[in-house]
Structures are given as structure tokens and as C-alpha cells.
């Protein structure tokens, strides 16, 4: 997700995330952002969020 900063990520935004256990496979889970968990706006490993489904992962794509 290079080039995106935390200010682009907001509650309700549809995103695709990769969960920690899926990092090697690259399996994505899609959903709406419930909360932003990353403190740094330009975190080198991506923005970590919690989706409304409860899934926690790093944003790979903004879908909406």
C-alpha cells in the first residue's frame, strides 16, 4: 500500500487487508474499517486496522 497515508484511511472505508497469518500467502480479506490501530501515519509495514467483522490486518488496497 505504498503511497497511502493514514489520513486516507477512515472509519467505514472499504479496504482489503492481509492478516498476519496470511502474509506469506498474500490472502486478502475485504471489509469496512472499524478502527485504525497504527500510531504512525507513515508506518513502514502498512496501516493496521480492525474491520467491522473483527478481522485485524494491514491495509493492502483501498476499495472505496
Phi, psi and omega in degrees: 000037182299145179094341179269140176245164185305326182298340177281338183266127181215162180303136179089346179293136177278124182224167170246129181239158171246128178279158183307314182290347182255009184299320181290320182279336182077015180296127182258147173239131182257149177174183181265140180291129174260320182208148175263127185253348180277132180280322184272131181294336180238045182303131185295340182256013178099168182271122180269130182225162169251128177276164179300336178282351181099349179294136176246131179193179180262133183294128177253327183212143170265126185260337180229000000 
